Amino acid sequence: MSRQKPEISPAIVERGEQLYAYIRGSVRMDDFAVIADRLPELIGWLDARGADFAGAPFFRFNTVAMDAESVVEAGIPVASMPEPEGDIGMALLPAGRYATVHHHGHPAQLPDVVTALRAWAAREGLSWDMTEVDGVEHWACRVESYLTDPRVEPDPSNWEIELAFRLAD
């Protein structure tokens, strides 16, 4: 039984840079919870320090290696940032042109959405701001934002997720 290809409606958007707080980890994709489970900790840390949130929580994929360790950040956009401490840092998501797509559904469906987005970009003649070295993709900015608050909608099959991959200039 073959899986149905997701229907996507990508867009190209111009984004400004965005300050964010993060916790970085090296994880295998089949053990993604190692980094995903740190988001509540980061949210609590920021909230306790009165940080002003400026958007939805996200995962930034610095490197992607499907069969090995990937470097991923659990991040929260902020308007202002308390002094980082421990393994909590701060950085800027870079400005630029991004290919974006919204997905309504379970995060487990995202690999198919990513495949569809990449196929769309290839058809459109677009290039990613990414280099590949020894089978590992190194991204200037590849973000997966979770627009649905799981405290409000606990069923992941009803979540809204935005993918935003930076395009080469």
C-alpha positions in Angstrom: 0.0 0.0 0.0 1.6 3.3 -1.1 1.3 6.5 1.0 -0.6 9.4 -0.5 1.6 12.4 -1.3 0.7 15.4 0.7 -0.8 18.4 -1.1 1.1 21.5 -0.2 0.8 25.2 -1.1 4.3 26.6 -0.6 5.0 30.3 -0.6 8.2 32.4 -0.7 8.4 35.0 2.0 10.9 37.6 3.0 11.7 37.5 6.7 13.6 39.8 9.0 16.1 38.5 11.6 14.5 37.2 14.8 16.1 37.0 18.3 15.5 33.6 20.0 16.5 31.6 23.0 17.5 28.0 22.5 18.7 24.7 23.9 20.9 22.8 21.4 21.3 19.1 21.2 22.7 16.4 18.9 20.0 13.8 18.3 19.1 11.0 16.1 15.8 11.5 14.2 14.4 8.3 15.7 15.1 9.7 19.2 13.9 13.3 18.6 12.1 13.5 21.9 15.6 14.1 23.5 15.5 17.6 22.2 11.7 18.1 21.8 11.1 17.3 25.5 13.3 20.3 26.5 10.9 22.9 25.0 8.8 23.1 28.2 12.0 23.6 30.3 13.0 26.5 28.0 9.5 28.1 28.1 9.5 27.9 31.9 13.0 29.4 32.2 12.0 32.3 29.9 8.7 32.8 31.7 10.3 32.9 35.1 12.6 35.7 33.9 9.9 37.8 32.4 11.0 37.4 28.8 8.6 38.7 26.1 7.7 35.8 23.7 7.6 36.9 20.0 6.3 33.8 18.3 5.7 30.0 18.3 8.2 27.5 19.6 10.3 25.8 16.9 13.0 23.4 16.1 16.0 24.7 14.1 17.8 22.1 12.2 21.5 23.2 11.9 22.5 19.9 10.4 20.4 17.0 9.1 21.7 13.5 9.0 18.8 11.0 8.6 20.9 8.0 9.6 23.2 9.7 12.2 23.2 12.5 14.7 21.6 15.9 13.7 22.3 19.2 15.5 18.9 20.7 16.4 17.9 23.6 18.6 14.6 23.8 20.5 13.9 27.5 20.3 11.5 30.3 21.3 11.4 33.7 19.5 11.7 36.5 22.0 11.5 40.3 21.9 14.1 40.6 24.7 16.4 38.0 26.3 17.6 37.6 29.8 21.2 36.7 30.3 21.8 33.2 29.0 22.9 30.5 31.5 23.8 26.9 31.5 22.9 25.3 28.2 20.4 28.0 27.3 21.7 30.4 24.7 20.5 33.1 22.4 21.0 33.7 18.7 19.3 35.3 15.6 17.4 33.5 12.9 18.8 35.1 9.8 16.9 37.4 7.5 16.3 36.4 4.0 13.9 34.6 1.5 12.3 31.5 2.8 10.2 28.8 1.2 7.4 28.1 3.7 4.6 25.6 3.9 1.9 25.0 6.5 0.9 21.5 7.6 -2.2 20.6 9.4 -1.7 17.2 11.0 0.5 14.9 13.0 4.3 15.7 13.1 5.0 12.2 12.0 3.7 13.3 8.5 6.4 16.0 8.2 9.0 13.8 6.3 6.5 13.6 3.5 5.8 17.3 3.6 9.5 18.0 3.5 9.9 15.7 0.5 7.0 17.5 -1.3 8.5 21.0 -0.4 11.9 19.9 -1.8 10.3 18.6 -5.0 8.4 21.8 -5.4 11.6 23.9 -5.0 13.4 21.8 -7.5 10.5 22.2 -10.1 10.7 26.0 -9.4 14.4 26.1 -9.9 15.0 27.3 -6.3 18.2 26.5 -4.3 18.4 26.1 -0.6 20.9 28.0 1.6 22.4 24.6 2.5 25.6 22.6 1.8 26.0 18.9 2.0 29.2 17.4 3.3 29.6 13.6 3.5 25.9 13.0 3.5 25.2 15.6 6.2 23.1 18.7 5.3 24.4 22.0 6.9 21.5 24.5 6.8 21.8 28.3 7.1 18.3 28.2 8.5 15.7 25.4 8.5 12.9 25.9 11.0 9.9 23.8 12.0 7.4 26.0 14.0 4.6 24.6 16.1 1.7 27.1 15.8 -0.7 25.0 18.0 -0.4 25.1 21.7 -0.6 21.4 22.9 -2.2 22.5 26.1 -5.1 23.8 24.1 -5.1 21.0 21.5 -3.5 17.9 22.8 -4.3 15.8 19.7 -1.2 16.1 17.5 -3.3 15.1 14.4 -4.9 18.6 14.8 -1.7 20.6 15.1 -0.7 23.4 12.7 3.1 23.3 11.8 5.0 25.7 9.6 8.2 24.7 7.8 10.5 27.6 6.7 13.7 26.8 4.8 16.0 29.6 3.8 16.7 30.0 0.1 20.1 30.8 -1.4 20.5 34.4 -2.4 
